[in-house]
Amino acid sequence: MKKLILTLTLFPILSFASGLGLKAPIFSLKDMNNKIVNLSDFKSKYVVLEWTNHGCPFVKKHYNSDNMQSVQKKIVSKDTVWLSIISSAGGNQGYSSPAKALSDYKDKKSNATSVLLDSDGKVGGMYGAKTTPHMYIINPKGIMIYEGAIDSIASADKSDIKTAENYILSAFSEIRSGKAISTKKTKPYGCSVKY
């Protein structure tokens, strides 16, 4: 009788996946101005992370309708920052140099605090970012309190925005009313992150 031999290959676990209620991974990335931004720079603030790729139809839905910029404007304040992260690798859709990221930031009239470049995908892997957009909220204690989609209708159709529940706005409405977030995890939708 032949023996069945199973070979296991172990890979480093980079995915943050179900990290709700846990400390968010700390990172440092270059921004659109070619300066280093550290997540730890924002201790005591809420931080929204938005994975983005301006070539993706789902991202275009939110930026070309000014929906993303409107949400950013409503959220960003003295106690909240918004970091847009580009994890597209060189040669892939959405890849960006600092100059291109700055140009897109201005052209799209983004209200994000900063755009960060993660072309080696390390930070995207740490967080388990799967789609553009893929959203995360970190509280002032550095704990992950939301992960998932920006809203409740998984489509690239701009007309769906007005009837969708925006999970980020809902979360901050509850936060600013002193309540716990009722929807903490949703399924992200969009283009796959182009690692």
N, C-alpha and C positions, 0 to 999 in steps of 0.2 A: 504494500500500500504506500502510495506516495504521500509525503508530508507536504502540507500546505504551509509555506513560509510567508509571513506577512512582514513587509518592510515598511517601517514608518519613517517618514521624512519630517523632521521638525523644522518649522519655520518660526522666525521671531514673530510674536504677536504684536502688531502695530496698531490694530484697530481698537479704538476707544469704545466703539459700539454702544453697549448699554451702560453708559457711565452716569446716568442720572443719579443725582444725590451724592456723587463722588467728586473729588477735586479734579478740575479740568487740567489737562496736560499743559505745562508751561512751555512756551516757545519764544524764539526770537527770529524775526524775518526782516528782510529789506523791504522798504516801502517804495511808493511811486516817486519819492524824492531821493531815492538811493540811501536812505538813512535806516539804521536798525531800530525796529520797534519790538519791544518786549511785552508779552502779555502782562508781566508783573508790573509794568509801568502804570497799569490801571487798577491796582489794588484799591479796594473800597468803592469801586464803581461797578455798575452792571455793564457787561460786554456782550454785544451781539456779534456773532461770527456768521458771515454770509459767503458761502463758496460760490464763485461766479465765473462766467465764461461768456464774453459778449458775442461770440459766434453761435451760441446755443439759442434755438427758437424759444425755449421756455424762459430764458433770461431776457431775451428781446421782448417777450410779452410784457414783462414787468418793468423794464426800463423804457421801452418805446412808448408806453402808455403813461409814463411818469408815476406809476404805482410805487415802484421801489424807492424812488427819490422822495415821494410823499411820506411813505412809512419811515424812511430814515429821518426825515425832517421832524416828524412827530416824536420819534424815539430819542434822538441824540439830544443830550442836555448836559448840564454840569455834572450829573451823576451817572450818565450813560454814554458809552462810546460804541461805535459801529465799525467793525473791521471787515472789509471785503477781501477775500482771499482767492488768489488765482493759483491753482495747482496744476495747470496744464503744462506738460513737459515740452521742451523745445521740439519744434516740428509738428506739434499737435494743435488742433483747433483751440483757440483761446490763449495760446502761449503769449506771454507779454514781457517786454523789457520794461524797466522803470519809465523810460520816455513814453512808450506806448500806453502804459497804465495811466500815466499822468494826462496824456492826451485824451484817452477814453473818459477819464474822470471828469475832465472839463467839458468834453463834448456831450456827455450824458447828463451833465449838471448834477452829478452825484452829491448827496449830502452825507455820505459815509465819512467817518472821522479820518480813515486812511484806507488805502488799497495796498495789500501785502502780497509779495511774490514768493511762491512756494514751488518753483519749477522742478525741484527734485521730489516733490510729493511727500516729503517727510511729515509735515504737519497734517496734511490731508489724511495720511495713513494713521497718525496718532489719534485723530478724531473719528476715523472711519467714515470720512466724507465720501458719499457715493454719487451725488448728483449736483448739477447746477440748475437752480439754487439748492443748497442744503443749509439749513439754519440751526444755530445753537444760541442759547442764552446762558451766560455765566453770571452768578450773583456776586455781590461785593465780597463775599467770603471765599470766592474762587470755586464755588460749587456749581456743577452743571444742573440747570433747572428746566431746560427745554431742549429737545432735539427733534428735527424733522422738517416738514414742508413749511413753506411760507404761508400757504393757505389751503383751503379745503377742496378746491377743484383742480384736479391734476390734468391740466390741458395747456396748450400753447396759444389758446384763443383769448385775445384781450377782452372780449365781451364777457367772459366768465368772471372777471375780477370783481365786478359790482355785486355779484350774488354770492361770492365766496366768503367764508369766514377767514379773516386774516389772523392766523395764529399768533403772530408777533404782536400785533396791536391788541388782541384779546389778552395775551399774557401781561403786557405792560399796563393795560387797564386794571387788571386784577392786582398786580404788584403795587401800583400807585394808589389803590384803594385799601391796601394793607391786607389783601387776601392771598391765599396760596394759589398758584397756577392750577387751574382745573384740567387743562389739556397739556400734559407734560411731554408726551411722545407721540409723533405721528409718522406716517410713512413719507419719506421725501420723494419728490418727483422731479423730473427734468432730464437733461442729457447726462450721461455718465461723465464723471470727472475724467479728464483726458490725461491720466498719469503716464 
